[in-house]
Amino acid sequence: MAVPILGRLNLRDYQALFIGWLLLFVEAILRLVTFCLPLPVLEICKTESQRIFSKFYKDERTDPVKKLQKANNFSEMAEFWEYPSEEHVVKTQDNYMLGVHRIPRGRSTPRSEGSPSIESIFKKRGIPVSAIRGTISGKTSDVRPVVLLYHGLMMCSEVWLCNLEDENRMATLLADAGYDVWFGNARGNKYSMKHTQYSPNGTQFWNYCIDEFAMCDLPSLVDYILETTGAPSLTYIGFSQGTATAFAALSVSPQLNKKVNLFIALAPATSPRGLHNIFVDAIIKASPNIVYLLFGRKACLAVVLFWQKVLAPPIFTKILDLAMSFLFGWKLDLITEAQKAVSYYHLYSCASTKSLVHWFQIIRARNFQVYDELPAYSSYTSLGYCPSRFPTQQIATPIAVFYGGSDSLVDINVLTRQLPKCVLLKEVKKYEHIDFIWAADVHKHVFPELFDLLRVYNVDGAERDDIDVDADYDRVYDPIMTKN
């Protein structure tokens, strides 16, 4: 393990690291005290803290919000919305067992009396009604078109079922529109914490990063879904790190390009600008070994799950709100308080520290590159060693990009230089990063174009090679840049 030399970091960086270690120490003490307290005492503390908190902040939680907060898993959330769900397990080539979810069909009737039908929602929001109930490009398909949704960093499949309003819940809208909807889970999160040889208690289990997400997880998942459904290809919709996984996987696998008919990137992440807070910025500049010292070499920030259980729900929601503002500078004005109460309770899932280190390397290098195994300032770097970049210009799958004009994690100028011609590049000026999955008006700024693209590229019975990308691009979106 390399020890940082004095000249590598400046005084501000060392101050930030000292504060970080101090906070971790204080947190460890609090966790120890909490662990020693009996359960009745913890419940009393939780109730009293919520009572005091309610004097300053209004509790926005309705009964549906409270029920969704208490949902333990994806299946319970799908059941709450009255949709069928399935659980599958996919084994990767390196023997990780990935939990996969599926909503195989939509809901044929509204949830309750007075609830809008899928047809009325589509018509009201400008979503093409021709995509409803399996009618793709005017044809009825025996094998329904398949859509795969993939979450971001430190998330899981539950994030797609958090939306309180039917018109904003993309996953169930897709199911109601006739799509066979699948949900991926990256290795290490709550649904994919299994390996045939390694235990999550050991460091070897957590020895993975974006490289493994792209080269092992996604290809195995796509193959399983296509084999199960009998579909010739699928549409991939990724959010944040879910986009990076697909960018990397498609760039190194020509065969995978033939199996994905369209890649829709929401809040794409390949070369983030950096983070808002100077403390985190200092960590990024530090060597990866320092990050490992802060968070260990297993799961990163698993303490979030501890505090989620200990703190009263409104307090936990407010703390996460402040944390995202502190780290990323997000205002989060487009997400309602009730929506935050649900979403934040299903936001965090475990991920490896190595995957976080990989992102820090990418941010520091300003290149979408493979994980750098060599320590900084080694003899190899002095000889001109340079980590390989993912060759994203070689991607043949049609790509549509939706990005936020107020997203501090997306540098669209760097991204567009890394990609081939996109079939759609849409900026939503007021959107921040997570607005693309939970904003109150996502049905207005994202869904119309998204469903239109799905209709165009899910041509009944068409092979990937039969689709003229340029012709479809010219027909659907001209010019390429669409702004809101």
N, C-alpha and C positions, 0 to 999 in steps of 0.2 A: 504493500500500500504506500503510495507516494504521499509525503507530507508537504503541504504547501510551503514554499519559501516566502520570506518576508516581502520580496519585491513583486510577487504575483498579484497580490491584492492591495488596494489602498486602505487608508484608515477607516473610511466609511464602511467598506466591505467587512473589515474585521469587527467593527462595532455591530454591524448587523448580525454577524455570525454569533457574537457573544450574546446579544439579545435573544437570538433564536434558541441557543442552548439554555439560557436562563428560563425562557418560557417553557421549554420542554421539561426542565427540572421541576418547576412549579406545578406543571400539569401532572407529572408523575406523582408528586406528593398528594395532590387533590384526588387522584385516582385511588391511591392507597387508602386515604382516609375514607373515601366513599365506599370502597370495597369492604372496609371493616365495620361500617354502619349496618345495623339490622334493617331488613326490608321495611318494616312499619315506619321506622324513622325516616327512611328515604322517601316514602310516600307522603309523609307529613311535610317534609321539606319541599317536595315537588308541588304539593297543593298550595302551601303558603307562598312559595315563590311565584306561582301563577296568579294568586290573589293580589299580591303586591304589584306584579307586572301589569295586571289589568287596570290598575289605577292610572297608568300612564299611557297604555296602548290598548285600543279596542280589540277585542277578540273577534276576528272576522269568520270564525269557523261555524259553518252551518252543520246540520246533521249529516248530509252527504260528505262534507269535507272530513268530518271526524271519522266516518266509516271508512273512507278511502285512506286516511292516515293509518288506520289500524290494520288495513289489508296487509297480510304477511307476504304475499307472493303475487306473481303475475296472474295465476289462475283465479285467485280471489278477486282481483281487480277486474278481470274479464267477466267474471260472474256478476259482479256488481252492475256492470253495464249491460248485462243480459246477452253476452256473446259467448258462443262455444269456444273452447280453447283446447289445445293439445300440447303435450310435453314430449320432446324428443331428445335423444342423446347422440352426439356426433363425436366419433373418435378421430383425432388428428393423426397425422403420420408420425408425430413424436409423442403419441400416447397420452395427450390431454383429453379429458372427457368434457365436451362442451354441452351445456344445457341450451336447448333451442325451443322456442315457443311458436305456436301457430294459431291463427284464427282462420279456420278453414272455410267459413262462409259467413255471410252477413246476417243481420236481423231482419226478418221479413216484415215485421210490424213495428210501429213506434213503441217506445218503452212504456209509455203510459198515455192515458187519454189526454189529448191536447198537445202532445209532443209532435214536432214536425216530422214528416216522412222524409226519406232520403231524397226523393224526387224534388220536394219543395225546397230542401236545403240547397241542393245543387242549382236549381233555377234561381233562387234568391241570391246566391253568391257568385253567379256567373260561371260555375263549373260546368263543363260540357255534359249535358244530359245523355248524350250518345254513349257515354262510358258506363252508364248504369246497368247493373245486373248482367255482366258478362258480355254485353254487346260492344265489341271492340272493332272499330272501323267498319261498322255496319254488318258485321258477321257474328253469328253465335258459335262460340268455340266449345268443343267437347272437353278439352283440357283448358281449364281457366288460366288466365295469365297470372304469373307469380310475381310478387313484390317482396323483397327482403329489406327490412328496416334494421339499421345498425347504429348503436348508441355511441356516445362520446367517452372521453377519458373519465375513469372512476364512476361510470354509470352502468346500468343494466337495462334489460328490455322493458322494465316497468315505466321508464320515462315516457314511452309512447302512449300509455293509457291514463296519464295523469289529468288530461284536460277535462275541466268540468263541463264545458259546453260541447254538445254534439257536433256543432259546425266547426269546431277547432280541433277535434280529435281525428287526426289524419288516419290512424290505424283502422278505426272502425268505419270511417267514411270509405276507405279502400275496400274493406270487406263488404260493405253494403253495395258498393259499385260493381261487385262481381269478381274482385281480385282475391287470389289465394295469398294471404298475408303471413309472412314468416318474420321472426324476430331473432336476431343473433345475440349471443352473449360472449364477450371476449374471455379468454382464459384468465382465471384468477378472480372473476367477480362472483357474486353469491350463487350463481347458477352453474358456474364452471370451475369450481374449486375441487377438482378431482383429477388425479393422474394414476396410471396403472402401477407406477413404481415409487413416485415421490409423494411425501406427505406435505400438506401446507404448513406443517410445523417446522419444516426444514428449509434451508435457503435455496436448495436446488430447484424446488418447485417454482420459486419466484424469479428464476434466472431467465427472464424473457423480456422482450420489448416490442416495438412496432414491427421489427423484422419478422418475428414469429407470428404476430397477428396477420401479417400480409402473406407470408410464404407457407404457413401451415393452417391457421384457423380458417381464413376466408375460402381458400380453394376447397378444403374438406367440406365446409358448410355448403357451398354452392353445389358441389357434386352430390351431396346427400339430398338436398332439396329437389334437384332436377331428377334424380333417380326415383325419389318418392312420389313426385307429382306426375312424372312423365312429360313435363314441359320441355321444349327445346332450349329455352333460355329464360332468364328472369330479369326484372328491373331491380337495380340496387339503389336504395335511398339511404345515404349516410349523413350523420350529423357530427360535426367537429372531428374528433379523432376517428370516427367512423368513416369520414371522407379520406383521411390520411391512409387508413388501412386499405381502402380500395385503390387510391392513387398508386400506392406502393405495389399492391398485388397485381394490378392490371399492367403496370409498367414492366414487370419481370416475367409475365406469363402470357404468351400469345394465345394459348389454349383457353385461358380464363376469359379473354376478350370475346371469344366466340360464344361463351355461355352467358354473357351479360349484354342484353340488348340496349340498355340505357343505364347510365350512372347519373343520379341526381345528387348533387353535393349541397347540403345545407350548412351554412356557416363553415366553409371549407378551411381546413388547417393543413398547411404544408410548411410554411415558413413564417410563423407568427412574428410580429414586430417586437415582441417583448411584453413584459407585464408592467402594470401601472405603478406598483409600489416599489420604492427604492430598496427595501429589504429583499424582496424576491428578486429584484434586478441584480442585487449583489450576489445572491446565491447562483444565479445563472452564470455570472462571470467567474464564479469559483470553479474549481476542478470537481468532477463527478465524485471523487472520494469524499469531499466535504459534504455533499448531499447525502451520501451513504451514512456519514457520521451523524447527520441530523435525523434521518428517518429510518436507518437500518437497511438491511438487505433483503427484507421480506416484503410484507404488504405495507403500502405507504398510507399514512394518515388513517389507519384503522381506528384511531381514537375517536373519530367522528361518530362511529356507530355507538361507542360507549356513551358519549354525551347526548346522543339522540334518545337513549333509554333513560338517562338520569334527569335531563332537563324537562320542564314542562313544555308541551308542544309550541305554544306561542313564543316562548323565550328562545327555543331552538331555532324557530323560523327567523326571528329577528336577528339572532347572532349570525346565521348564514347570510342573511341580507347584508349585514354590515361587513362580513368577511369578504363577500364578492365585490363590494364597493371598495374596500381597502386594498384588495389584491389587484383587481382589474379596472377599477374606476367606473363600474357599471352603475347606472341610476335605477334600472329595472322598473321604469315607470309604466311600461306597456304590459306588465304582468300584474294582475289584480292580487290583492292581499289574500283573498280566499284561494286563488290559484297557487300562490307561493306556499300556503299552508299545506297543500297536498303535494305539490311538486318537490319541495325541499325534503319531505319525508321519504321520498323515493329517489332522491337525487344521487346519493353516494353509494357506491359499491367498491369493493376492494380492487386494487391494482398493484402491480409491482413497483417498487422504488426504481428499478432499472428502466421501466417504461417512462417514468418521469424524468430520469436522468437523460434518456434519449431525447426527449423534447427539449431539455435544457441545451443539449449539444446542438440540436437543429437551430434553436433560437440564436445561440451564440455564433454559429457558423453562417447563419442566413442561407443555409442550403438544406434541401430536403434529402437527407443522406441516411445511410445505414448507421447502425450503432458503432461508435468508435471504441474498440476494445483497448486501444493503447492509451496510456496516461499522457496527459499534456506535457510538453517539453521533454519528451523522450528522445532517444537517439534516432528513432525512426522518423519523428516529425522534423528533426533537424536535417534529415536527408531528403526531405521533400515529400514525405508520406502524406496522402490525402484520402480520407474516407470516400467510398464510392457514393455517388448521388443516384437516387432512384431515377431511371430514364423515363420520366413521365411524358416526354414528347412522343414516345413510341406507342402510347395508348391508342388503340383502334376503336374502342367502345365509344359511342356518342356520349358526350358529357354536357350536363346542364348545371350551371352554378347559380346559387342564390346566396348573396352576401349582404351584410349590413354595413351601411355607411357609417355607423357609430360603433362598429365592432373593433375593439382594441386588439383583438387577437388575429385579425385577418389583414394582410397586406396584399390587396388585390393586384397591384402592379407586379409584384414578385410572382404571384400565383399565375397570372396570365402568361408570363414569360416561360413558365415551366410546362404549360399545357399545349396540346394541339388545339385547333379551332373548335370552340364550343358551340353547341347548337343553341344554347341560351346562356347569357351572362346578365343576370338581373341584380341590380342594387336596390335595396330597400333602405333609404337614407337614414331613417330614424331607428332602425333595428340594431340592437346589440346582439351579443353572441347567442344566448339562450332564447331570445325572442322568437327564433325560427321554430321552436317546438312548443312554446307556452304563451306567446303574446296573445292578447285578447282579440286582435284583428288579423291573425295569421291567415284566416280564411279569405281575407280580401287581398293580401299582398303576395301570397305564395301559392295557394291552392288552385286558382284558375289556370295558371300556366303549367303547374305541376300535373294536374289531371289531363290537360290537353296534350302534354308531352307523352304521358302514359298511353293515351289513346293512339297517338301516331306511331309509337315504337312497338306497341304490342299488337302487331299485325297478325291476324289469325293464320296459323300454319306457316308463317314465313320463317325462313332460315335467316340467320344473322347476315350472311353474305348477300341476301337478296334486297337488303334495305339500302337505298341510296341516301347516304347521310346528307350530302350537299343539297339534294332535291328537297328532302324533308325540312332541312334548315331554312331554305328559301321560302318554302310554302308556309311554314308555321310562324317563324319569327324573322322579320326583316324590318329594321336592322337588328344586329345581334345584341346591342346594348339596350336593355329595357330598364327604365328607372321609375321608382315611386317616391 
